[in-house]
Amino acid sequence: MPFVRISLRRGKSQDYLGALADNIQRALVETFDVPADDRFQAIHQHDENELIFDRSYLAGPRSDDFVYISITIGRPRTAEMKAALYRRLVDLLAQSPGLRPEDVMIVISISAPEDWSFGNGIAQMADPDWRLRAAGGLL
């Protein structure tokens, strides 16, 4: 149930944006125990003066292709799972759409199950049986 916000500078093609979003989801499925159909993403494109980043802080050098990926999750993952996600994500994004690892920043935030409502004004994950219902589409 991650919610992914992807921020980058405006001007990339639909194919580029699709590869970016698809490979983020692929990395989550492969390394983070996320079901393939559990996909919620928002792509935010910014003008040059609306996405401000340091070109060398703790990594880099960063280019104008810099992408900020914010992942909000509802249950904690181990440090090993997070490290695997970071590695797999930059590997996949290097393959397609061709992002350099230096241009990928990832931040994971954890929230409580009651912080999520997937619709109908209900905190579905606060129900102890939510995983069974999600698997069967009963939520």
KEKE-505931 format. One line per 4 residues: their letters; for each residue x negated, y negated, z of N, C-alpha, C. Coordinates in pm, whole numbers, plus 32768, in hexadecimal, padded with zeros to 4 digits. Example, Ala and Ser with C-alpha at 12.3 -4.5 7.8 and 13.67 -1.06 7.14 Angstrom:
# residues 2
AS	7AD9,8239,830C,7B32,81C2,830C,7AD8,814A,830C | 7AFB,80E1,82C4,7AA9,806A,82CA,7AF6,7FFD,8313
END
This chain:
# residues 139
MPFV	7FB2,8077,8000,8000,8000,8000,7FAD,7F81,8000 | 7F39,7F86,7FC6,7EEE,7F08,7FBF,7F35,7EA1,7F68 | 7F25,7E26,7F8D,7F4D,7DB8,7F35,7ECC,7D73,7F0C | 7EB6,7D67,7E8A,7E39,7D34,7E54,7E51,7CAD,7E11
RISL	7E04,7C4A,7E3C,7E05,7BC7,7DFB,7D80,7BB9,7DB1 | 7D89,7B9A,7D32,7D14,7B8F,7CDC,7D0B,7AFE,7CAE | 7C9F,7ABC,7CD0,7C8D,7A2F,7CAB,7C14,7A21,7C4F | 7C28,79DA,7BE1,7BBD,79C1,7B82,7BDC,7943,7B34
RRGK	7B78,7916,7AEA,7B8C,789F,7A96,7BE6,78C0,7A21 | 7C35,785F,79FC,7C93,786B,798D,7C48,7882,7909 | 7C89,78CC,78AF,7C53,78D7,7828,7C33,7963,77F9 | 7C45,79C7,784C,7C27,7A50,7822,7C9C,7A89,77D4
SQDY	7C80,7AE8,777C,7CE7,7B25,7728,7D40,7B83,777B | 7DB2,7BA6,7741,7E0B,7C06,7782,7DC7,7C8E,7792 | 7D75,7CB5,772F,7D2C,7D33,773A,7CCA,7D2F,77AF | 7C85,7CC0,77C0,7C27,7CAE,782F,7C71,7CBA,78B3
LGAL	7CE0,7C70,78C0,7D2E,7C72,793C,7D65,7CFD,7958 | 7D92,7D42,78F0,7DC5,7DCA,7900,7D5A,7E2A,7930 | 7CE2,7E21,78F5,7C73,7E77,791F,7C4C,7E5A,79AF | 7C4A,7DDB,79D3,7C2B,7DB3,7A5C,7C8F,7DF1,7ABE
ADNI	7D0F,7DDD,7AA6,7D77,7E10,7AFE,7D78,7EA9,7B01 | 7D6D,7EE9,7A8C,7D70,7F7B,7A86,7CFB,7FB9,7AD1 | 7C84,7F80,7AC3,7C10,7FBA,7B04,7C0D,7F9F,7B9B | 7C49,7F34,7BC6,7C58,7F1F,7C56,7CB3,7F8C,7C8E
QRAL	7D22,7FA5,7C4B,7D7D,800F,7C79,7D38,8097,7C75 | 7CEE,80B2,7C0D,7CA7,8133,7C02,7C47,8145,7C76 | 7BFB,80DE,7C98,7B9D,80E8,7D08,7BE5,8101,7D8C | 7C58,80C0,7DA0,7CA6,80D6,7E1A,7CD7,8166,7E23
VETF	7D07,819B,7DB4,7D39,8224,7DB1,7CC7,8286,7DCB | 7C54,8270,7D8C,7BE5,82CE,7D96,7B9E,82CC,7E1D | 7B9D,825B,7E61,7B49,8251,7EDA,7B93,822B,7F59 | 7C11,81FF,7F4F,7C50,81BE,7FC1,7CD3,8200,7FEC
DVPA	7CEC,827B,7FBA,7D63,82C6,7FE0,7DE2,8277,7FBF | 7DEA,8245,7F45,7E5F,81F9,7F17,7EA3,824A,7EA8 | 7F25,8264,7EB5,7F6C,82A9,7E4A,7F67,8259,7DC7 | 7F63,829D,7D58,7F56,825A,7CD6,7FC7,81F8,7CBA
DDRF	8041,8219,7CE8,80B2,81C1,7CCB,80C6,8154,7D35 | 8070,814D,7D96,8076,80E5,7DFE,8023,806F,7DCC | 805F,801F,7D77,8014,7FB4,7D33,805E,7F2F,7D40 | 801E,7ED3,7D89,8051,7E4B,7D98,7FDB,7DED,7D88
QAIH	7FDD,7D9B,7D1E,7F6E,7D43,7CFF,7FA3,7CBC,7CCE | 7F58,7C55,7CEA,7F76,7BD0,7CB4,7EF4,7B96,7C7F | 7EF9,7B69,7C03,7E84,7B2A,7BC5,7E98,7A93,7BC7 | 7E38,7A4F,7C02,7E3C,79BD,7C0B,7DCB,7985,7BB6
QHDE	7DEF,7939,7B4F,7D8B,78FA,7AFB,7D81,7866,7B1E | 7D07,7838,7B2A,7CEE,77B0,7B5A,7C9F,775F,7AF5 | 7CB9,76DD,7AF3,7C64,7682,7AA8,7BDD,767A,7AEF | 7B79,7646,7AA9,7AF0,7643,7ADE,7AE8,7604,7B69
NELI	7B31,7599,7B80,7B28,7555,7C01,7B82,7592,7C6C | 7BC6,7600,7C4C,7C21,763E,7CAC,7BEC,76C1,7CE7 | 7B7F,76F5,7CB3,7B3F,776B,7CEB,7AAF,7744,7D09 | 7A97,772A,7D87,7A16,76F4,7DB2,79C9,7763,7DFA
FDRS	794E,7779,7DD1,78FD,77E3,7E0D,786A,77BD,7E03 | 781F,77EC,7E65,778F,77D8,7E65,7751,783D,7E05 | 76F5,7812,7DB5,76BB,7869,7D4E,7655,78CC,7D85 | 762B,78BD,7E04,75C4,7917,7E35,75D6,7946,7EC6
YLAG	763C,791D,7F0C,764C,7941,7F99,765A,79D7,7FAA | 75F9,7A16,7FED,75F3,7AA5,8011,75F5,7B05,7F9A | 75F5,7AD4,7F23,75EE,7B27,7EAA,75D8,7ACA,7E35 | 75E1,7B00,7DBD,75D6,7AA9,7D49,7556,7AC3,7CFC
PRSD	753E,7A6F,7C9B,7585,79F3,7C7C,760C,7A0E,7C3C | 7670,79BF,7C63,76F6,79CC,7C2D,7707,7973,7BB2 | 7758,79A2,7B56,7772,7957,7ADB,7802,7922,7ADD | 782A,78E5,7A71,78B3,78B6,7A64,7917,792A,7A5C
DFVY	78E7,79A5,7A4D,793E,7A1B,7A4A,795F,7A4F,7AD6 | 7937,7A07,7B3D,7951,7A2D,7BC8,79E5,7A55,7BDC | 79F9,7AC5,7C23,7A7F,7AF5,7C44,7A85,7B10,7CDA | 7AEC,7ADA,7D1A,7B05,7AF0,7DA8,7B79,7B51,7DB3
ISIT	7B64,7BC1,7DFA,7BCA,7C28,7E09,7BEA,7C32,7E9E | 7C65,7C11,7EC0,7C94,7C18,7F4A,7CF4,7C8D,7F55 | 7CD4,7CEB,7FAE,7D25,7D64,7FBD,7D5D,7D66,804B | 7DE0,7D5F,8056,7E22,7D69,80D8,7E57,7DF7,80E6
IGRP	7E30,7E39,8154,7E58,7EC4,816A,7EA5,7ECE,81ED | 7EF6,7F36,81F8,7F49,7F48,826D,7F16,7FAF,82D0 | 7EAC,7FF5,82AC,7E6E,804F,830D,7DD7,8049,82FA | 7D8F,8052,8366,7CFC,8047,835D,7CBF,80B8,830B
RTAE	7C4C,809B,82D0,7BFA,80FF,828C,7B72,8100,82D0 | 7B29,816C,82BE,7AA4,8176,82FA,7A42,811C,82B1 | 79D3,80FF,82F2,796A,80B0,82B3,7936,80F8,8236 | 7931,817D,823C,7903,81CB,81C9,7964,81BE,8152
MKAA	79E6,81BE,816D,7A48,81AE,8102,7A3E,8123,80C4 | 7A29,80BE,8119,7A1B,8036,80E6,799F,802B,808E | 7930,8064,80BC,78B4,8060,806D,78C6,80A8,7FE7 | 790C,811A,7FEA,7926,8164,7F6E,797D,8112,7F10
LYRR	79E1,80CD,7F46,7A36,8077,7EF3,79E3,8009,7EB2 | 7991,7FC5,7F00,793F,7F57,7EC9,78E9,7F89,7E55 | 78A5,7FFC,7E6C,784C,8032,7E04,789B,805B,7D87 | 7907,80A5,7D9B,7954,80D6,7D29,7994,8064,7CDB
LVDL	79C3,8001,7D24,7A05,7F90,7CE4,79A5,7F44,7C8A | 792D,7F24,7CBB,78D0,7EDA,7C64,78A0,7F31,7BF0 | 7894,7FB5,7C06,786E,800D,7B98,78D9,800E,7B2A | 7957,801C,7B51,79C2,801E,7AEE,79D1,7F99,7AA7
LAQS	79C6,7F2B,7AF1,79D4,7EA7,7AB3,795E,7E86,7A57 | 78EA,7EC0,7A72,7878,7EAF,7A18,7894,7EF5,7992 | 78D5,7F6B,799B,78F8,7FB4,7921,7962,7F6A,78D1 | 79C9,7F3B,7916,7A36,7EF5,78D3,7A80,7EA2,793B
PGLR	7A80,7E22,792B,7A6E,7DD0,78B4,79E1,7D9D,789C | 797C,7DD2,78E2,78F2,7DA6,78CB,78C2,7D40,7931 | 78F7,7D46,79AA,78CD,7CE9,7A13,7848,7D13,7A50 | 77F5,7CB4,7A6B,7778,7CCF,7AB3,7798,7CE1,7B47
PEDV	7758,7D3E,7B8C,7771,7D53,7C1B,775F,7CD4,7C6F | 7703,7C7E,7C46,76EC,7C01,7C90,7765,7BA4,7C8C | 77BD,7BB7,7C2C,7831,7B60,7C1A,78B0,7B95,7C5C | 78A4,7C00,7CAC,7919,7C3C,7CEB,7910,7C2D,7D83
MIVI	796E,7BE5,7DBC,7978,7BD6,7E4D,79F8,7C1B,7E7A | 79ED,7C6F,7EE2,7A5E,7CBD,7F13,7A6F,7CA2,7FA8 | 7AE9,7C84,7FD1,7B08,7C6F,805E,7B80,7CC6,8081 | 7B73,7D15,80EB,7BDE,7D6C,8119,7C16,7D34,819B
SISA	7C9A,7D28,81A2,7CDF,7CFC,821C,7D41,7D69,8245 | 7D4C,7D7F,82C9,7DA4,7DE6,82FD,7E1A,7DA5,8344 | 7E91,7DDC,832B,7F09,7DAB,836E,7F50,7E22,83AF | 7FAF,7E05,8403,7FFC,7E6D,8447,8070,7E9C,83EF
PEDW	809F,7F16,8402,810D,7F49,83B1,8189,7EF0,83B3 | 81A6,7EB4,8424,821D,7E5E,842C,820C,7DD9,83E3 | 8194,7DBF,83B0,817B,7D45,8363,81A4,7D51,82D1 | 81D6,7DC5,82A8,81F8,7DDD,821C,828E,7DF8,820D
SFGN	82CC,7DB6,81AE,8354,7DD7,8181,834D,7DE5,80EA | 836C,7E5B,80B9,8368,7E75,8029,83EC,7E51,7FE5 | 844A,7E1C,8032,84CA,7DF2,7FFE,853A,7E14,805E | 85AF,7DE1,8042,8628,7DFB,808F,8621,7DC7,811E
GIAQ	85C1,7D71,813D,85B7,7D39,81C3,8594,7D9F,822D | 854A,7E08,8207,8527,7E74,8263,848F,7E84,8267 | 845A,7E9C,82DD,83CB,7EBC,82EC,83BD,7F53,82DE | 83B9,7F84,8262,83BD,8013,8245,834F,8062,828C
MADP	82D8,802C,8295,8269,8077,82D0,826F,807C,8368 | 82CB,8036,83A6,82DE,8041,8436,8327,80C2,845A | 8368,80FF,83F8,83AC,817F,840A,8342,81EE,840C | 8341,8245,8472,82DA,82AE,847A,82D8,830C,8400
DWRL	8348,8319,83BB,8350,8373,8347,833D,832B,82C2 | 8303,82B4,82C2,82FB,8266,8246,82AD,82AE,81D9 | 8243,82F6,81FC,81F3,833B,8194,8244,83A6,814D | 8294,83F0,8198,82E9,8456,815A,834F,8415,80FE
RAAG	838A,83A9,812C,83EE,8364,80DA,83AF,8326,805F | 8338,82EF,806D,82F3,82B2,7FFA,82D4,831D,7F92 | 82A8,8391,7FBE,8288,83FF,7F62,8303,842F,7F18 | 8377,8429,7F5B,83F2,8457,7F1D,8445,83E7,7EE1
GLL	8412,836C,7EEB,8459,82FA,7EB2,84D8,82D6,7EFC | 84E0,82F7,7F7C,855B,82E1,7FC8,855F,825B,8013 | 84F7,820D,800A,84F7,818E,8056,854C,8125,8016
END
